[in-house]
Amino acid sequence: MIRIANNLDKFTVLKFCKDTFSWGDYVDKVWDFWLSEGNLFLFEQEKPIGICHAFYSKDQVWIEGIRIDPSFRRQKIASKLINHAESLGKLKNTLFSFMLIDTKNLSSLSMAHSIGYDVSQTWNFYSLDPQRNSNYNIQFEKSLDTQRYPYYVRSWRWLPITGITLSQFYKQNKIVRSNTNEKNSIAILTDSEHFDKTLIVTLFSNSRNSVYEIISFLQNYGIENKYERIQILTKEKLPFFNLLNYRISFHLMKKSLS
């Protein structure tokens, strides 16, 4: 009943995904990418009625894109897809499984809790419009404590920071630091792999003033590098800033597979 999806499944799946959220869905934009990456699992019952994508890295599996045909919900299909992704992870000696769930999505949270997931952290999503801004003071970081900053966000996946990743970030000036009154704020910059001209920022905020410096830098960085969208993910609530908009909050769910 669970198999790897193929391109022939696309029309049927997108048909039951189109009204997932009030604004629609994004599966149509990432389907080809997930298909090429592999591990796009499909639940079939005479026809496709559910999907789930898994991304395996280092010692973890990131689970995303869980979609169930509304006519077949409340049949534990999502749980079966997730358990399938976990079982493959165990064969790869994966230690942990992660997923992201809207804090207001009580049904999905209940499902995740029922199969052993707990809330690890809560993150907030902000959008920031690029704008010419020269009023900032930042440095490009050349060292980072991975005990304090163990994860970064890449294409809405919370991934572990490795030595290879850090080396690339240092060379490309992708780690930004602002130090105000000896309180650092850190931002890690990545390009979206799914959406053009979209900058994704993992922000670790430690003071209001240092965050202002980084946000000002990001606005100008967006203009200079021709980004149309800046997406900021942070555990903190950010202060008011012109063209900065709070969007939604998510729970980072975690489960041990060992």
C-alpha positions as CSV (number, residue, x, y, z in Angstrom):
1,M,0.0,0.0,0.0
2,I,3.0,2.3,0.4
3,R,5.4,2.8,-2.6
4,I,7.7,5.3,-4.1
5,A,5.8,8.0,-6.1
6,N,6.4,8.6,-9.7
7,N,5.5,11.4,-12.1
8,L,2.3,9.7,-13.2
9,D,0.9,10.2,-9.7
10,K,1.4,14.0,-9.9
11,F,-2.1,15.0,-11.3
12,T,-4.0,12.8,-8.8
13,V,-1.9,14.0,-5.8
14,L,-2.1,17.7,-6.7
15,K,-5.8,17.4,-7.1
16,F,-6.3,16.6,-3.4
17,C,-3.6,19.0,-2.3
18,K,-4.8,22.1,-3.9
19,D,-7.0,23.3,-0.9
20,T,-4.8,22.1,1.9
21,F,-4.5,25.6,3.4
22,S,-6.7,28.7,3.1
23,W,-4.2,30.0,0.5
24,G,-3.8,26.7,-1.3
25,D,-0.6,24.6,-1.2
26,Y,3.0,24.5,-2.3
27,V,3.3,20.8,-3.3
28,D,2.9,21.7,-6.9
29,K,6.0,23.8,-6.7
30,V,8.2,21.2,-4.9
31,W,6.9,17.9,-6.4
32,D,9.5,17.6,-9.1
33,F,12.3,18.5,-6.6
34,W,11.1,15.9,-4.1
35,L,10.7,13.3,-6.9
36,S,14.3,13.9,-8.1
37,E,15.6,13.7,-4.5
38,G,13.9,10.4,-3.8
39,N,12.0,9.1,-0.8
40,L,8.7,10.6,-1.9
41,F,6.4,7.9,-0.4
42,L,2.8,7.4,-1.7
43,F,0.0,5.6,0.0
44,E,-2.2,3.8,-2.5
45,Q,-5.7,2.3,-2.1
46,E,-6.8,1.7,-5.7
47,K,-5.6,5.3,-6.3
48,P,-3.1,7.6,-4.6
49,I,-4.6,9.0,-1.4
50,G,-1.6,10.1,0.6
51,I,2.0,11.3,0.3
52,C,5.0,12.0,2.6
53,H,8.5,13.1,1.7
54,A,11.6,12.1,3.8
55,F,15.1,13.7,3.7
56,Y,17.9,11.7,5.3
57,S,21.0,13.5,6.5
58,K,23.7,12.6,9.0
59,D,21.9,11.0,11.9
60,Q,18.4,12.3,11.3
61,V,15.4,12.1,9.0
62,W,13.4,15.2,8.2
63,I,9.7,14.4,7.4
64,E,7.7,16.9,5.3
65,G,4.8,17.2,2.9
66,I,2.3,14.9,4.6
67,R,-0.9,15.2,2.6
68,I,-3.9,13.0,2.8
69,D,-7.0,13.0,0.5
70,P,-9.8,14.6,2.6
71,S,-12.0,11.6,1.8
72,F,-9.6,9.2,3.5
73,R,-8.6,11.2,6.6
74,R,-8.8,9.8,10.2
75,Q,-7.6,6.3,9.0
76,K,-4.1,6.6,10.4
77,I,-2.7,6.9,6.8
78,A,-0.3,9.8,7.9
79,S,1.0,7.7,10.8
80,K,1.7,4.7,8.5
81,L,3.6,6.9,6.0
82,I,5.6,8.4,8.8
83,N,6.4,5.0,10.3
84,H,7.5,3.8,6.9
85,A,9.9,6.8,6.6
86,E,11.2,6.0,10.1
87,S,11.7,2.3,9.4
88,L,14.0,3.2,6.4
89,G,15.8,5.7,8.7
90,K,16.5,2.9,11.2
91,L,18.1,0.9,8.4
92,K,20.4,3.9,7.8
93,N,21.2,4.0,11.5
94,T,19.3,7.3,11.8
95,L,19.0,8.4,15.5
96,F,16.2,11.0,15.3
97,S,13.2,12.0,13.3
98,F,12.0,15.6,13.0
99,M,9.0,17.4,11.5
100,L,7.4,20.8,11.6
101,I,3.8,21.4,12.6
102,D,1.8,24.6,12.9
103,T,1.2,25.4,16.6
104,K,-2.6,25.7,15.8
105,N,-2.8,22.5,13.9
106,L,-4.2,20.5,16.8
107,S,-5.1,17.4,14.8
108,S,-1.6,17.0,13.4
109,L,-0.1,17.6,16.8
110,S,-2.3,15.0,18.3
111,M,-1.3,12.5,15.6
112,A,2.4,13.3,16.1
113,H,2.1,12.8,19.9
114,S,0.3,9.5,19.4
115,I,3.3,8.0,17.5
116,G,5.9,9.2,19.9
117,Y,6.9,12.8,18.9
118,D,7.4,15.6,21.4
119,V,7.7,19.3,21.0
120,S,11.4,20.0,20.9
121,Q,11.3,23.8,20.2
122,T,8.9,26.4,18.9
123,W,9.9,28.6,16.0
124,N,8.4,31.8,14.5
125,F,8.3,32.7,10.8
126,Y,8.6,36.3,9.7
127,S,8.8,37.8,6.2
128,L,10.9,40.8,5.4
129,D,10.8,42.9,2.3
130,P,14.1,43.9,0.7
131,Q,14.9,47.6,0.9
132,R,17.9,49.9,0.5
133,N,19.3,50.3,4.0
134,S,22.9,51.3,4.9
135,N,22.3,51.8,8.6
136,Y,23.8,48.7,10.1
137,N,27.0,47.3,11.7
138,I,27.7,43.6,11.2
139,Q,30.6,41.2,10.9
140,F,30.9,38.0,8.9
141,E,31.5,35.3,11.4
142,K,34.5,32.9,11.0
143,S,33.8,30.6,13.9
144,L,30.6,29.2,15.4
145,D,29.9,27.2,18.5
146,T,27.9,24.2,17.2
147,Q,26.9,23.2,20.7
148,R,25.1,26.5,21.0
149,Y,24.0,26.6,17.4
150,P,23.5,23.0,16.3
151,Y,21.0,23.5,13.5
152,Y,20.3,25.8,10.6
153,V,17.3,26.0,8.2
154,R,17.7,25.1,4.6
155,S,14.6,25.1,2.4
156,W,12.5,24.7,5.6
157,R,14.4,21.8,6.9
158,W,16.2,22.0,10.2
159,L,19.5,20.4,9.5
160,P,22.6,19.7,11.7
161,I,25.5,22.0,11.2
162,T,28.6,19.9,10.2
163,G,32.2,20.9,9.8
164,I,31.8,20.8,6.0
165,T,28.8,23.0,6.2
166,L,30.6,25.5,8.4
167,S,33.6,25.7,6.1
168,Q,31.3,26.5,3.2
169,F,29.4,29.2,5.2
170,Y,32.7,30.8,6.2
171,K,34.0,31.0,2.6
172,Q,30.7,32.4,1.3
173,N,30.2,34.9,4.2
174,K,26.9,33.3,5.1
175,I,27.1,33.7,8.9
176,V,26.4,37.2,10.0
177,R,27.0,38.6,13.6
178,S,26.0,41.8,15.3
179,N,27.4,42.6,18.7
180,T,25.7,45.3,20.7
181,N,26.6,45.7,24.4
182,E,28.4,42.4,24.3
183,K,25.2,40.6,23.3
184,N,25.5,38.8,19.9
185,S,22.8,38.0,17.5
186,I,23.7,35.5,14.7
187,A,22.1,34.9,11.3
188,I,22.8,32.1,8.9
189,L,21.9,32.8,5.3
190,T,20.8,30.1,2.7
191,D,19.1,30.2,-0.7
192,S,15.8,28.4,-1.1
193,E,16.2,25.3,-3.2
194,H,12.5,25.4,-4.1
195,F,11.7,29.0,-4.8
196,D,13.6,31.5,-6.9
197,K,15.0,34.7,-5.5
198,T,14.1,33.6,-1.9
199,L,16.6,34.1,1.0
200,I,16.1,31.9,4.1
201,V,17.5,33.2,7.3
202,T,18.1,31.2,10.5
203,L,18.2,33.9,13.2
204,F,19.4,33.5,16.8
205,S,18.4,36.7,18.6
206,N,20.0,37.8,21.8
207,S,19.2,41.5,22.1
208,R,16.8,44.0,20.5
209,N,19.6,46.3,19.2
210,S,21.7,43.6,17.7
211,V,18.6,42.2,15.9
212,Y,17.9,45.7,14.5
213,E,21.4,45.7,13.0
214,I,21.0,42.3,11.4
215,I,17.5,43.0,10.0
216,S,18.8,46.3,8.5
217,F,21.7,44.4,6.9
218,L,19.3,41.7,5.5
219,Q,17.1,44.3,3.9
220,N,20.1,45.8,2.1
221,Y,21.5,42.4,1.3
222,G,18.2,41.4,-0.3
223,I,18.3,44.5,-2.6
224,E,22.0,44.1,-3.6
225,N,21.5,40.4,-4.4
226,K,18.2,40.8,-6.2
227,Y,16.1,38.7,-3.8
228,E,12.4,39.1,-3.9
229,R,11.6,37.5,-0.6
230,I,13.4,37.2,2.7
231,Q,12.1,34.5,5.1
232,I,13.3,34.6,8.7
233,L,13.0,31.6,11.1
234,T,13.7,32.3,14.8
235,K,12.8,31.0,18.2
236,E,12.4,34.5,19.5
237,K,9.6,37.1,19.1
238,L,11.1,39.9,17.0
239,P,10.5,43.6,17.8
240,F,8.6,45.9,15.4
241,F,10.6,46.8,12.3
242,N,9.4,48.4,9.1
243,L,8.5,45.8,6.4
244,L,9.0,42.9,8.9
245,N,5.8,40.8,9.2
246,Y,5.0,38.0,11.6
247,R,3.4,35.1,9.7
248,I,3.0,31.9,11.8
249,S,4.6,29.8,14.5
250,F,5.6,26.1,14.3
251,H,6.5,23.4,16.7
252,L,9.7,21.5,15.9
253,M,8.7,17.9,16.7
254,K,11.3,15.3,17.5
255,K,11.4,11.5,18.1
256,S,14.2,9.2,19.0
257,L,14.6,6.2,16.7
258,S,17.2,4.5,18.7
